[in-house]
């Protein structure tokens, strides 16, 4: 899951025709918090 979340942000930079390393990587402010919460608590909603 962590690999998928990171690949969602990183891989498009390499495979998108106009992407360059000089463009800043934009990570949404809540990305890390959401990823950690999902890993710690799972994908399913709390019952």
Secondary structure, DSSP 8 states (H G I E B T S, - for coil): -HHHHHHHHHHHHHHSTT--TTS-----TTHHHHHHHHHHH-SS---
